[in-house]
Amino acid sequence: MERSQSIVLGEVEIFRVIEWRGPLMPGPELLPDTTAQTWRDNADWLAPGHWDSDSERTVAAIQTWVLRSGGRTILIDTGVGNDRERPGRELFHHRHGDFPDRMARAGVHPDEVDIVINTHLHGDHVGWNTHAVDGEWVPTFPNAQYLMPAADEAYFGPGNNYAYGRRPDDRFLYEDSLAPVHRGGQSVLWEGSYRIDENLTLESAPGHTPGSSVVRLASDGDRAVFVGDMVHSPMQLLHPSCSSCLCLDPREAATTRRRVVERAADEKELVIPAHLGGSGAVEVRRAGSGFVLGEWAAMNEPR
């Protein structure tokens, strides 16, 4: 059984619920600026949580971060979802997993979720926005406000022929995971920055997608930044210039990544990416003109 894990920062409790975890793709395929030898040279700390030395594939997780802040339940990203048409992604296509049960075991019930944050609008971040009821896609969290970046809505939406019509997956995900939320009047499109509550703020962080964002936490002296798909591997925290093959604008993504990593090091923000397969949060410190990893967060069982 996949179990959730939690930490507390200031007045905010954080835990993750994992939808899927396993080997994903070879390291140099994920980060084209690296070589197979780069990954082997770092195997002592990457394996087994972030890199599988036998298959030489990166290890990733698809997960939802759950925050209890200010008396509200807040979800950051909602994974892949079940029963989706995703012909371009075998891992996502017609998937049928037990994520709702995992959420329930972690004490998260759909009616009690107050806010859903989609850090960007890729299919593995919006899937459980909705679920099927009598053949119709409806919002999974009926009482929640869904925060979506306006720039991604413009890029992936019908007004842009679903990201220029290059992939059928983009049209499918919009129609099954985003449009029903809009029709239900539950979506809020934001740009620039957006204050969620006294502890949490959304900020634009473009590159991976036009609307990619980070969630900043500042509470009682503790700080963290949820960086979404800005970071797919902790290697990118050591080498911010390395963008993933999944970034729509690798150069802009690298610029954004360096800015965010520099701030995390200077302000002692715990960095929490979307997809790390091992420990999900880590400190970053400056080392000359570069960076080193500090302590990994101790993720305990949720209360």
Backbone as CSV, one residue per row, in Angstrom:
resi,resn,N_x,N_y,N_z,CA_x,CA_y,CA_z,C_x,C_y,C_z
1,MET,0.847,-1.195,0.000,0.000,0.000,0.000,0.885,1.249,0.000
2,GLU,0.606,2.199,-0.886,1.333,3.466,-0.922,0.800,4.351,0.185
3,ARG,1.703,4.862,1.018,1.268,5.646,2.155,1.669,7.104,1.983
4,SER,0.905,7.987,2.591,1.188,9.401,2.549,2.235,9.731,3.601
5,GLN,2.909,10.881,3.425,3.939,11.306,4.357,3.775,12.785,4.605
6,SER,4.110,13.244,5.828,3.811,14.633,6.152,4.960,15.325,6.867
7,ILE,4.968,16.661,6.730,5.816,17.531,7.523,4.958,18.728,7.929
8,VAL,5.429,19.493,8.898,4.751,20.712,9.322,5.737,21.866,9.224
9,LEU,5.356,22.921,8.509,6.147,24.133,8.392,5.304,25.286,8.915
10,GLY,5.736,25.868,10.014,4.937,26.921,10.620,3.557,26.413,10.964
11,GLU,2.538,27.067,10.416,1.149,26.693,10.672,0.564,25.820,9.565
12,VAL,1.423,25.299,8.698,0.942,24.541,7.547,1.423,23.096,7.632
13,GLU,0.483,22.157,7.564,0.832,20.746,7.450,0.837,20.366,5.977
14,ILE,1.841,19.585,5.589,2.027,19.193,4.192,2.179,17.685,4.125
15,PHE,1.435,17.051,3.253,1.696,15.651,2.982,1.383,15.352,1.526
16,ARG,1.906,14.247,1.075,1.728,13.890,-0.326,0.968,12.584,-0.439
17,VAL,0.178,12.490,-1.489,-0.518,11.254,-1.821,-0.047,10.861,-3.216
18,ILE,0.557,9.693,-3.321,1.211,9.266,-4.550,0.249,8.442,-5.399
19,GLU,0.073,8.861,-6.639,-0.774,8.130,-7.589,0.015,7.020,-8.276
20,TRP,1.267,7.319,-8.631,2.117,6.341,-9.317,3.572,6.680,-9.026
21,ARG,4.407,5.651,-8.926,5.842,5.871,-8.771,6.593,4.728,-9.440
22,GLY,7.680,5.050,-10.143,8.476,4.011,-10.777,9.482,4.594,-11.744
23,PRO,10.271,3.726,-12.417,11.221,4.183,-13.429,10.493,4.859,-14.588
24,LEU,11.085,5.949,-15.072,10.409,6.732,-16.108,11.141,6.660,-17.443
25,MET,12.310,7.276,-17.540,13.060,7.289,-18.789,14.540,7.438,-18.470
26,PRO,15.428,7.089,-19.411,16.862,7.260,-19.175,17.204,8.706,-18.837
27,GLY,18.185,8.886,-17.951,18.551,10.228,-17.519,18.852,11.188,-18.647
28,PRO,19.699,10.801,-19.635,20.000,11.739,-20.718,18.807,12.052,-21.614
29,GLU,17.804,11.176,-21.608,16.590,11.477,-22.362,15.774,12.530,-21.632
30,LEU,15.705,12.428,-20.314,14.969,13.424,-19.523,15.686,14.761,-19.526
31,LEU,16.992,14.737,-19.284,17.804,15.960,-19.255,18.822,15.874,-20.383
32,PRO,18.507,16.409,-21.547,19.375,16.231,-22.714,20.778,16.802,-22.564
33,ASP,21.005,17.711,-21.608,22.341,18.270,-21.410,23.231,17.381,-20.549
34,THR,22.726,16.215,-20.139,23.528,15.283,-19.355,23.881,14.068,-20.206
35,THR,24.825,13.268,-19.710,25.207,12.020,-20.369,24.938,10.858,-19.424
36,ALA,24.993,9.649,-19.959,24.822,8.467,-19.111,25.867,8.445,-18.008
37,GLN,27.092,8.892,-18.331,28.145,8.895,-17.322,27.865,9.892,-16.211
38,THR,27.226,11.002,-16.549,26.837,11.979,-15.520,25.999,11.310,-14.441
39,TRP,25.045,10.507,-14.839,24.157,9.854,-13.896,24.897,8.771,-13.107
40,ARG,25.748,8.022,-13.790,26.523,6.991,-13.085,27.443,7.619,-12.043
41,ASP,28.019,8.768,-12.373,28.935,9.434,-11.437,28.212,9.925,-10.185
42,ASN,26.892,10.102,-10.264,26.102,10.593,-9.126,25.205,9.513,-8.533
43,ALA,25.450,8.271,-8.906,24.583,7.177,-8.477,24.561,7.007,-6.969
44,ASP,25.659,7.359,-6.282,25.726,7.115,-4.841,24.648,7.863,-4.072
45,TRP,24.212,9.012,-4.582,23.162,9.747,-3.875,21.836,9.782,-4.646
46,LEU,21.873,9.541,-5.951,20.624,9.519,-6.713,19.842,8.228,-6.506
47,ALA,20.538,7.105,-6.417,19.871,5.810,-6.282,19.564,5.523,-4.811
48,PRO,18.475,4.817,-4.532,17.477,4.323,-5.486,16.288,5.255,-5.681
49,GLY,16.202,6.340,-4.878,14.984,7.143,-4.899,14.766,7.950,-6.147
50,HIS,15.873,8.367,-6.807,15.737,9.264,-7.951,16.296,8.697,-9.246
51,TRP,16.956,7.542,-9.148,17.547,6.922,-10.339,17.709,5.438,-10.064
52,ASP,17.286,4.626,-11.017,17.410,3.178,-10.897,18.682,2.735,-11.618
53,SER,19.679,2.283,-10.850,20.979,1.980,-11.436,20.942,0.760,-12.347
54,ASP,20.000,-0.145,-12.143,19.925,-1.336,-12.991,19.439,-0.983,-14.400
55,SER,18.329,-0.245,-14.477,17.780,0.119,-15.783,18.351,1.428,-16.319
56,GLU,19.058,2.174,-15.434,19.585,3.501,-15.752,18.464,4.451,-16.177
57,ARG,17.327,4.305,-15.517,16.203,5.204,-15.738,15.979,6.085,-14.508
58,THR,15.511,7.282,-14.765,15.131,8.142,-13.653,13.911,7.550,-12.953
59,VAL,13.799,7.800,-11.668,12.637,7.363,-10.898,11.783,8.593,-10.614
60,ALA,10.508,8.494,-10.906,9.607,9.632,-10.766,8.352,9.217,-10.024
61,ALA,7.627,10.210,-9.546,6.330,9.988,-8.909,5.323,10.961,-9.500
62,ILE,4.101,10.516,-9.607,2.971,11.402,-9.897,2.190,11.494,-8.602
63,GLN,2.060,12.704,-8.080,1.538,12.846,-6.720,0.821,14.172,-6.549
64,THR,0.021,14.218,-5.517,-0.667,15.440,-5.111,-0.133,15.868,-3.756
65,TRP,0.252,17.130,-3.666,0.628,17.691,-2.368,-0.632,18.241,-1.708
66,VAL,-0.860,17.838,-0.471,-2.024,18.270,0.296,-1.550,19.182,1.413
67,LEU,-2.139,20.366,1.501,-1.772,21.336,2.530,-2.990,21.621,3.402
68,ARG,-2.755,21.674,4.699,-3.771,22.166,5.637,-3.280,23.533,6.099
69,SER,-3.948,24.579,5.662,-3.499,25.942,5.940,-4.698,26.821,6.244
70,GLY,-4.639,27.536,7.356,-5.707,28.466,7.701,-7.054,27.806,7.819
71,GLY,-7.090,26.553,8.244,-8.348,25.839,8.400,-8.912,25.294,7.108
72,ARG,-8.152,25.403,6.022,-8.628,24.918,4.727,-7.741,23.788,4.209
73,THR,-8.314,22.968,3.353,-7.586,21.894,2.683,-7.297,22.330,1.253
74,ILE,-6.016,22.304,0.888,-5.554,22.811,-0.394,-4.774,21.711,-1.102
75,LEU,-5.089,21.446,-2.348,-4.371,20.462,-3.151,-3.500,21.169,-4.167
76,ILE,-2.257,20.716,-4.295,-1.377,21.205,-5.349,-1.214,20.082,-6.365
77,ASP,-1.815,20.277,-7.533,-1.806,19.349,-8.659,-2.617,18.092,-8.345
78,THR,-3.200,17.520,-9.411,-4.155,16.426,-9.201,-3.862,15.189,-10.043
79,GLY,-2.638,15.053,-10.534,-2.246,13.802,-11.154,-2.880,13.535,-12.499
80,VAL,-2.967,12.246,-12.846,-3.357,11.795,-14.181,-4.857,11.578,-14.318
81,GLY,-5.471,10.964,-13.304,-6.885,10.622,-13.397,-7.101,9.271,-14.059
82,ASN,-8.323,8.798,-13.952,-8.702,7.501,-14.515,-9.467,7.656,-15.829
83,ASP,-9.351,6.605,-16.645,-10.206,6.450,-17.831,-10.064,7.586,-18.841
84,ARG,-8.840,8.090,-18.999,-8.606,9.208,-19.915,-8.128,8.717,-21.281
85,GLU,-8.500,9.460,-22.296,-7.949,9.231,-23.636,-6.636,10.007,-23.733
86,ARG,-5.527,9.277,-23.678,-4.210,9.894,-23.765,-3.346,9.051,-24.715
87,PRO,-3.673,9.009,-25.986,-2.966,8.118,-26.911,-1.476,8.404,-27.018
88,GLY,-1.072,9.632,-26.699,0.340,9.966,-26.799,1.164,9.583,-25.591
89,ARG,0.528,9.149,-24.501,1.252,8.794,-23.287,0.727,7.463,-22.771
90,GLU,1.436,6.401,-23.059,0.975,5.059,-22.694,0.698,4.938,-21.204
91,LEU,1.543,5.579,-20.379,1.384,5.493,-18.938,0.047,6.083,-18.471
92,PHE,-0.452,7.079,-19.195,-1.667,7.773,-18.794,-2.917,7.236,-19.486
93,HIS,-2.752,6.545,-20.593,-3.869,6.168,-21.461,-4.748,5.100,-20.796
94,HIS,-6.034,5.420,-20.623,-7.007,4.500,-20.046,-6.538,3.960,-18.694
95,ARG,-5.836,4.797,-17.954,-5.365,4.383,-16.635,-6.552,4.175,-15.697
96,HIS,-6.424,3.173,-14.838,-7.461,2.964,-13.820,-6.765,2.575,-12.518
97,GLY,-6.542,3.564,-11.675,-5.843,3.352,-10.414,-6.732,3.622,-9.218
98,ASP,-6.135,3.527,-8.027,-6.896,3.629,-6.782,-6.637,4.941,-6.049
99,PHE,-6.308,5.999,-6.807,-5.973,7.269,-6.168,-7.069,7.787,-5.237
100,PRO,-8.356,7.736,-5.585,-9.366,8.213,-4.629,-9.311,7.474,-3.296
101,ASP,-9.026,6.178,-3.327,-8.913,5.430,-2.077,-7.694,5.877,-1.280
102,ARG,-6.624,6.160,-1.973,-5.417,6.633,-1.289,-5.672,7.985,-0.627
103,MET,-6.396,8.851,-1.319,-6.737,10.144,-0.730,-7.619,9.957,0.500
104,ALA,-8.585,9.058,0.408,-9.479,8.828,1.539,-8.716,8.277,2.735
105,ARG,-7.759,7.355,2.486,-6.971,6.806,3.587,-6.098,7.875,4.241
106,ALA,-5.781,8.917,3.473,-4.998,10.027,4.023,-5.886,11.073,4.684
107,GLY,-7.189,10.826,4.704,-8.112,11.753,5.358,-8.559,12.908,4.486
108,VAL,-8.413,12.770,3.165,-8.832,13.822,2.238,-10.101,13.361,1.521
109,HIS,-11.194,14.081,1.747,-12.484,13.725,1.156,-12.905,14.830,0.182
110,PRO,-13.396,14.472,-0.980,-13.645,15.470,-2.034,-14.476,16.664,-1.582
111,ASP,-15.516,16.441,-0.797,-16.393,17.538,-0.391,-15.688,18.534,0.530
112,GLU,-14.584,18.124,1.140,-13.906,18.961,2.125,-12.725,19.734,1.556
113,VAL,-12.429,19.555,0.271,-11.327,20.282,-0.357,-11.800,21.697,-0.703
114,ASP,-11.020,22.686,-0.284,-11.401,24.088,-0.486,-10.769,24.711,-1.723
115,ILE,-9.511,24.355,-1.999,-8.784,24.957,-3.120,-7.996,23.873,-3.832
116,VAL,-8.031,23.905,-5.148,-7.185,23.072,-5.994,-6.284,24.008,-6.794
117,ILE,-4.976,23.778,-6.718,-4.008,24.557,-7.487,-3.449,23.670,-8.596
118,ASN,-3.600,24.087,-9.821,-2.898,23.439,-10.929,-1.683,24.299,-11.251
119,THR,-0.487,23.823,-10.903,0.707,24.643,-11.131,0.908,24.927,-12.609
120,HIS,0.465,24.024,-13.465,0.397,24.241,-14.905,-0.590,23.217,-15.448
121,LEU,-0.874,23.278,-16.736,-2.002,22.513,-17.259,-1.574,21.330,-18.120
122,HIS,-0.512,20.645,-17.731,-0.168,19.370,-18.349,-1.044,18.258,-17.773
123,GLY,-1.167,17.163,-18.539,-2.121,16.120,-18.194,-1.873,15.410,-16.889
124,ASP,-0.624,15.388,-16.403,-0.334,14.719,-15.136,-0.424,15.671,-13.953
125,HIS,-1.047,16.830,-14.165,-1.257,17.799,-13.087,-2.716,18.208,-12.945
126,VAL,-3.555,17.751,-13.859,-4.962,18.184,-13.854,-5.952,17.023,-13.892
127,GLY,-5.466,15.771,-13.939,-6.346,14.638,-14.223,-7.477,14.426,-13.245
128,TRP,-7.181,14.545,-11.949,-8.246,14.341,-10.965,-9.014,15.627,-10.663
129,ASN,-8.820,16.657,-11.498,-9.735,17.801,-11.414,-11.174,17.344,-11.563
130,THR,-11.355,16.278,-12.353,-12.692,15.792,-12.662,-12.744,14.277,-12.529
131,HIS,-13.948,13.760,-12.534,-14.175,12.320,-12.610,-15.478,12.098,-13.372
132,ALA,-15.669,10.872,-13.815,-16.836,10.577,-14.641,-18.015,10.161,-13.771
133,VAL,-19.165,10.752,-14.030,-20.415,10.390,-13.371,-21.461,10.206,-14.468
134,ASP,-21.955,8.970,-14.610,-22.949,8.650,-15.639,-22.492,9.115,-17.024
135,GLY,-21.195,8.878,-17.283,-20.669,9.198,-18.596,-20.318,10.654,-18.820
136,GLU,-20.460,11.494,-17.801,-20.141,12.916,-17.918,-18.990,13.264,-16.987
137,TRP,-18.079,14.119,-17.472,-16.991,14.594,-16.624,-17.486,15.750,-15.766
138,VAL,-17.319,15.611,-14.451,-17.741,16.647,-13.512,-16.604,16.905,-12.533
139,PRO,-16.546,18.093,-11.924,-15.481,18.373,-10.961,-15.468,17.359,-9.817
140,THR,-14.284,16.856,-9.508,-14.131,15.889,-8.418,-14.365,16.537,-7.062
141,PHE,-14.016,17.820,-6.959,-14.074,18.521,-5.678,-15.150,19.601,-5.786
142,PRO,-16.382,19.268,-5.434,-17.521,20.121,-5.768,-17.547,21.463,-5.064
143,ASN,-16.835,21.573,-3.934,-16.858,22.823,-3.178,-15.568,23.621,-3.306
144,ALA,-14.685,23.189,-4.196,-13.366,23.807,-4.309,-13.342,24.901,-5.369
145,GLN,-12.462,25.859,-5.127,-12.074,26.837,-6.127,-10.807,26.306,-6.797
146,TYR,-10.812,26.254,-8.125,-9.661,25.746,-8.875,-8.853,26.928,-9.403
147,LEU,-7.596,27.030,-9.017,-6.724,28.107,-9.465,-5.875,27.606,-10.631
148,MET,-6.029,28.246,-11.798,-5.332,27.835,-13.013,-4.622,29.040,-13.613
149,PRO,-3.403,28.860,-14.121,-2.697,29.984,-14.737,-3.341,30.412,-16.052
150,ALA,-3.616,31.692,-16.164,-4.293,32.209,-17.348,-3.475,31.974,-18.613
151,ALA,-2.147,32.066,-18.512,-1.307,31.891,-19.696,-1.409,30.475,-20.248
152,ASP,-1.532,29.480,-19.373,-1.701,28.107,-19.848,-3.099,27.882,-20.415
153,GLU,-4.091,28.507,-19.810,-5.444,28.407,-20.359,-5.461,28.942,-21.790
154,ALA,-4.785,30.056,-22.022,-4.747,30.626,-23.362,-3.993,29.715,-24.325
155,TYR,-2.904,29.119,-23.863,-2.064,28.301,-24.741,-2.724,26.967,-25.061
156,PHE,-3.261,26.288,-24.048,-3.805,24.947,-24.241,-5.287,24.936,-24.600
157,GLY,-5.938,26.088,-24.541,-7.375,26.135,-24.722,-7.819,26.154,-26.170
158,PRO,-9.128,26.096,-26.392,-9.679,26.040,-27.751,-9.375,27.276,-28.584
159,GLY,-9.173,28.427,-27.929,-8.850,29.637,-28.674,-7.517,29.551,-29.392
160,ASN,-6.653,28.658,-28.944,-5.353,28.427,-29.583,-5.303,27.052,-30.241
161,ASN,-6.503,26.517,-30.543,-6.613,25.177,-31.136,-5.862,24.154,-30.297
162,TYR,-6.018,24.264,-28.981,-5.417,23.305,-28.045,-3.915,23.150,-28.316
163,ALA,-3.157,24.207,-27.992,-1.698,24.214,-28.175,-1.321,23.948,-29.630
164,TYR,-1.975,24.681,-30.517,-1.718,24.619,-31.961,-2.113,23.280,-32.581
165,GLY,-2.870,22.484,-31.883,-3.382,21.242,-32.448,-2.334,20.197,-32.751
166,ARG,-1.177,20.292,-32.114,-0.088,19.360,-32.433,-0.290,17.985,-31.824
167,ARG,-0.996,17.918,-30.674,-1.164,16.617,-30.011,-2.624,16.432,-29.627
168,PRO,-3.219,15.304,-29.996,-4.610,15.071,-29.578,-4.765,15.039,-28.068
169,ASP,-3.707,14.644,-27.356,-3.796,14.604,-25.896,-4.193,15.952,-25.317
170,ASP,-3.689,17.054,-25.910,-3.977,18.375,-25.355,-5.462,18.713,-25.479
171,ARG,-6.072,18.314,-26.576,-7.515,18.548,-26.714,-8.291,17.669,-25.749
172,PHE,-7.903,16.393,-25.651,-8.613,15.496,-24.740,-8.537,15.993,-23.307
173,LEU,-7.324,16.389,-22.858,-7.193,16.784,-21.451,-7.964,18.070,-21.180
174,TYR,-7.994,18.978,-22.159,-8.762,20.198,-21.935,-10.238,19.883,-21.766
175,GLU,-10.755,19.030,-22.648,-12.188,18.760,-22.630,-12.612,17.898,-21.452
176,ASP,-11.734,16.998,-20.955,-12.176,16.152,-19.842,-11.747,16.675,-18.474
177,SER,-10.699,17.499,-18.397,-10.168,17.886,-17.092,-10.258,19.376,-16.786
178,LEU,-10.455,20.212,-17.791,-10.501,21.663,-17.577,-11.860,22.258,-17.903
179,ALA,-12.391,21.940,-19.075,-13.677,22.527,-19.482,-14.797,22.271,-18.477
180,PRO,-14.903,21.055,-17.882,-15.990,20.853,-16.912,-15.875,21.753,-15.684
181,VAL,-14.657,22.093,-15.297,-14.467,22.993,-14.156,-14.906,24.401,-14.526
182,HIS,-14.563,24.834,-15.744,-15.018,26.145,-16.202,-16.545,26.196,-16.250
183,ARG,-17.132,25.153,-16.824,-18.605,25.141,-16.938,-19.272,25.177,-15.570
184,GLY,-18.632,24.574,-14.586,-19.191,24.566,-13.240,-18.971,25.851,-12.468
185,GLY,-18.288,26.812,-13.070,-18.058,28.093,-12.413,-17.082,28.024,-11.255
186,GLN,-16.214,27.013,-11.248,-15.304,26.826,-10.123,-13.874,27.272,-10.407
187,SER,-13.576,27.689,-11.633,-12.198,28.029,-11.983,-11.923,29.515,-11.773
188,VAL,-10.694,29.791,-11.381,-10.184,31.160,-11.292,-8.901,31.204,-12.109
189,LEU,-8.872,32.040,-13.146,-7.679,32.212,-13.962,-6.905,33.410,-13.428
190,TRP,-5.646,33.203,-13.114,-4.835,34.249,-12.500,-3.576,34.475,-13.328
191,GLU,-2.920,35.602,-13.144,-1.655,35.883,-13.796,-0.790,36.744,-12.892
192,GLY,0.512,36.644,-13.065,1.439,37.429,-12.254,1.671,36.807,-10.903
193,SER,0.812,37.130,-9.954,0.861,36.529,-8.630,-0.540,36.494,-8.055
194,TYR,-0.735,35.632,-7.060,-2.067,35.446,-6.485,-1.905,35.024,-5.031
195,ARG,-2.445,35.816,-4.129,-2.391,35.502,-2.704,-3.489,34.503,-2.359
196,ILE,-3.095,33.346,-1.847,-4.054,32.301,-1.484,-4.561,32.516,-0.060
197,ASP,-3.640,32.694,0.868,-3.989,33.003,2.253,-2.769,33.619,2.911
198,GLU,-2.785,33.736,4.236,-1.678,34.397,4.921,-0.369,33.628,4.833
199,ASN,-0.432,32.369,4.446,0.759,31.531,4.377,1.242,31.231,2.967
200,LEU,0.387,31.374,1.965,0.658,30.828,0.643,0.409,31.851,-0.469
201,THR,1.331,31.861,-1.439,1.217,32.752,-2.587,1.601,31.997,-3.854
202,LEU,0.859,32.232,-4.919,1.199,31.717,-6.244,1.977,32.777,-7.006
203,GLU,3.021,32.338,-7.746,3.793,33.255,-8.574,4.078,32.617,-9.925
204,SER,4.024,33.426,-10.954,4.336,32.945,-12.291,5.801,32.535,-12.379
205,ALA,6.064,31.409,-13.074,7.423,30.887,-13.259,7.492,30.210,-14.621
206,PRO,7.433,30.970,-15.713,7.256,30.398,-17.041,8.498,29.681,-17.570
207,GLY,8.256,28.865,-18.579,9.331,28.142,-19.255,8.923,26.723,-19.550
208,HIS,8.620,25.974,-18.504,8.137,24.615,-18.732,6.868,24.661,-19.572
209,THR,5.952,25.528,-19.188,4.816,25.940,-20.008,4.712,27.450,-19.870
210,PRO,3.926,28.121,-20.717,3.818,29.578,-20.592,3.299,30.036,-19.233
211,GLY,2.436,29.226,-18.606,1.841,29.624,-17.336,2.361,28.908,-16.120
212,SER,3.435,28.162,-16.258,3.965,27.421,-15.104,4.156,28.348,-13.911
213,SER,3.898,27.810,-12.729,3.911,28.634,-11.528,4.564,27.894,-10.377
214,VAL,4.905,28.653,-9.341,5.380,28.083,-8.094,4.442,28.545,-6.983
215,VAL,4.392,27.748,-5.924,3.622,28.095,-4.727,4.623,28.357,-3.613
216,ARG,4.607,29.565,-3.078,5.522,29.911,-1.990,4.804,29.833,-0.651
217,LEU,5.486,29.250,0.323,4.970,29.129,1.689,5.876,29.920,2.612
218,ALA,5.292,30.778,3.417,6.024,31.510,4.449,5.140,31.547,5.685
219,SER,5.570,30.859,6.757,4.731,30.745,7.956,5.611,30.581,9.182
220,ASP,5.505,31.513,10.115,6.239,31.445,11.383,7.731,31.198,11.179
221,GLY,8.302,31.853,10.191,9.732,31.733,9.959,10.146,30.580,9.070
222,ASP,9.237,29.654,8.798,9.537,28.552,7.886,9.177,28.951,6.462
223,ARG,9.963,28.439,5.506,9.735,28.780,4.108,9.879,27.552,3.230
224,ALA,9.077,27.509,2.179,9.169,26.441,1.197,8.682,26.981,-0.139
225,VAL,9.076,26.298,-1.206,8.586,26.648,-2.535,8.284,25.353,-3.287
226,PHE,7.037,25.227,-3.708,6.596,24.098,-4.529,6.841,24.499,-5.983
227,VAL,7.776,23.808,-6.643,8.256,24.281,-7.938,7.642,23.555,-9.131
228,GLY,6.683,22.660,-8.902,6.035,21.982,-10.015,7.038,21.258,-10.891
229,ASP,6.923,21.433,-12.210,7.787,20.740,-13.165,9.005,21.557,-13.548
230,MET,9.298,22.603,-12.807,10.565,23.303,-12.988,11.732,22.364,-12.726
231,VAL,11.497,21.365,-11.862,12.528,20.395,-11.488,11.931,19.000,-11.584
232,HIS,12.504,18.151,-12.449,12.104,16.752,-12.541,13.083,15.828,-11.830
233,SER,14.294,16.304,-11.602,15.329,15.524,-10.933,16.137,16.472,-10.051
234,PRO,16.615,15.994,-8.895,17.461,16.865,-8.062,18.747,17.277,-8.766
235,MET,19.116,16.599,-9.840,20.268,17.039,-10.638,20.095,18.477,-11.112
236,GLN,18.852,18.884,-11.363,18.598,20.227,-11.872,18.781,21.301,-10.806
237,LEU,18.756,20.922,-9.546,19.043,21.876,-8.481,20.540,22.160,-8.412
238,LEU,21.353,21.180,-8.753,22.804,21.375,-8.811,23.212,22.070,-10.104
239,HIS,22.428,21.831,-11.163,22.744,22.378,-12.481,21.482,23.020,-13.066
240,PRO,21.130,24.229,-12.621,19.874,24.852,-13.055,19.781,25.090,-14.553
241,SER,20.887,25.080,-15.258,20.836,25.299,-16.709,20.251,24.106,-17.451
242,CYS,20.135,22.954,-16.786,19.634,21.736,-17.436,18.113,21.707,-17.414
243,SER,17.512,21.956,-18.554,16.057,21.846,-18.666,15.685,20.452,-19.148
244,SER,14.479,20.037,-18.822,14.027,18.710,-19.228,13.548,18.727,-20.673
245,CYS,13.453,17.537,-21.252,12.937,17.396,-22.614,11.467,17.772,-22.695
246,LEU,10.827,17.957,-21.544,9.397,18.237,-21.499,9.095,19.732,-21.455
247,CYS,10.128,20.568,-21.381,9.928,22.015,-21.292,9.615,22.588,-22.670
248,LEU,8.573,23.391,-22.756,8.215,24.009,-24.031,9.227,25.068,-24.446
249,ASP,9.807,25.765,-23.473,10.830,26.767,-23.756,12.005,26.498,-22.827
250,PRO,12.940,25.624,-23.220,14.022,25.222,-22.319,14.873,26.386,-21.828
251,ARG,15.122,27.365,-22.693,15.961,28.496,-22.277,15.267,29.326,-21.198
252,GLU,13.999,29.638,-21.409,13.266,30.398,-20.391,13.133,29.590,-19.114
253,ALA,12.919,28.281,-19.244,12.817,27.424,-18.062,14.109,27.464,-17.257
254,ALA,15.255,27.451,-17.929,16.536,27.494,-17.226,16.721,28.824,-16.498
255,THR,16.341,29.913,-17.140,16.440,31.221,-16.495,15.564,31.285,-15.254
256,THR,14.338,30.800,-15.392,13.417,30.778,-14.258,13.945,29.882,-13.143
257,ARG,14.464,28.730,-13.504,14.968,27.773,-12.508,16.102,28.388,-11.698
258,ARG,17.051,29.016,-12.376,18.161,29.622,-11.642,17.655,30.694,-10.680
259,ARG,16.727,31.505,-11.127,16.186,32.551,-10.247,15.531,31.948,-9.011
260,VAL,14.747,30.908,-9.212,14.038,30.292,-8.087,15.005,29.566,-7.163
261,VAL,15.990,28.864,-7.727,16.962,28.152,-6.894,17.825,29.133,-6.109
262,GLU,18.222,30.242,-6.730,19.000,31.250,-6.010,18.212,31.795,-4.820
263,ARG,16.951,32.085,-5.041,16.134,32.602,-3.930,15.960,31.538,-2.851
264,ALA,15.757,30.298,-3.265,15.598,29.224,-2.278,16.844,29.103,-1.414
265,ALA,18.027,29.215,-2.019,19.265,29.131,-1.259,19.431,30.331,-0.339
266,ASP,19.116,31.514,-0.833,19.320,32.732,-0.046,18.320,32.871,1.090
267,GLU,17.091,32.405,0.870,16.035,32.591,1.870,15.707,31.305,2.631
268,LYS,16.534,30.282,2.416,16.364,29.005,3.124,14.969,28.423,2.918
269,GLU,14.544,28.426,1.662,13.271,27.813,1.305,13.486,26.327,1.028
270,LEU,12.669,25.491,1.603,12.657,24.078,1.271,12.087,23.931,-0.141
271,VAL,12.796,23.221,-1.026,12.360,23.073,-2.411,11.573,21.768,-2.550
272,ILE,10.351,21.888,-3.088,9.450,20.733,-3.194,8.980,20.610,-4.637
273,PRO,9.651,19.760,-5.453,9.226,19.547,-6.837,8.007,18.632,-6.925
274,ALA,7.453,18.563,-8.128,6.228,17.794,-8.322,6.467,16.298,-8.408
275,HIS,7.619,15.878,-8.963,7.717,14.491,-9.405,8.865,13.691,-8.806
276,LEU,9.525,14.154,-7.769,10.644,13.383,-7.255,10.160,12.048,-6.707
277,GLY,10.839,10.984,-7.111,10.417,9.653,-6.687,10.855,9.300,-5.286
278,GLY,11.959,9.877,-4.821,12.425,9.617,-3.467,11.877,10.660,-2.518
279,SER,12.679,11.028,-1.503,12.254,12.087,-0.591,11.876,13.313,-1.402
280,GLY,10.755,13.899,-1.080,10.158,14.877,-1.979,10.565,16.311,-1.779
281,ALA,11.406,16.618,-0.769,11.716,18.005,-0.466,13.140,18.102,0.056
282,VAL,13.854,19.161,-0.355,15.268,19.259,-0.012,15.689,20.724,0.106
283,GLU,16.672,20.975,0.959,17.279,22.298,1.055,18.346,22.448,-0.024
284,VAL,18.545,23.681,-0.484,19.589,23.995,-1.456,20.471,25.083,-0.874
285,ARG,21.786,24.927,-1.052,22.736,25.917,-0.529,23.678,26.354,-1.632
286,ARG,24.160,27.574,-1.530,25.147,28.074,-2.479,26.502,27.438,-2.201
287,ALA,27.260,27.211,-3.278,28.642,26.727,-3.170,29.428,27.428,-4.265
288,GLY,30.035,28.574,-3.927,30.673,29.392,-4.937,29.636,29.925,-5.899
289,SER,29.854,29.683,-7.180,28.882,30.110,-8.182,27.811,29.060,-8.440
290,GLY,27.904,27.925,-7.743,26.949,26.849,-7.944,26.142,26.549,-6.701
291,PHE,25.637,25.313,-6.618,24.755,24.929,-5.531,25.076,23.508,-5.081
292,VAL,24.762,23.232,-3.828,24.818,21.871,-3.302,23.505,21.598,-2.586
293,LEU,23.194,20.329,-2.437,21.989,19.948,-1.709,22.282,19.896,-0.225
294,GLY,21.318,20.396,0.563,21.424,20.309,2.008,20.642,19.112,2.527
295,GLU,19.902,19.320,3.606,19.154,18.239,4.234,17.874,17.951,3.452
296,TRP,17.580,16.649,3.338,16.283,16.239,2.812,15.263,16.279,3.941
297,ALA,14.043,16.655,3.628,13.002,16.748,4.649,12.621,15.366,5.143
298,ALA,12.397,15.267,6.430,11.921,14.014,7.018,10.415,13.967,6.850
299,MET,9.944,13.081,5.979,8.521,13.005,5.689,7.899,11.935,6.580
300,ASN,7.177,12.360,7.594,6.583,11.434,8.553,5.154,11.093,8.168
301,GLU,4.593,10.108,8.844,3.193,9.761,8.579,2.271,10.886,9.010
302,PRO,1.196,11.155,8.253,0.302,12.258,8.594,-0.428,12.016,9.902
303,ARG,-0.757,13.099,10.582,-1.503,12.993,11.832,-2.935,12.568,11.526
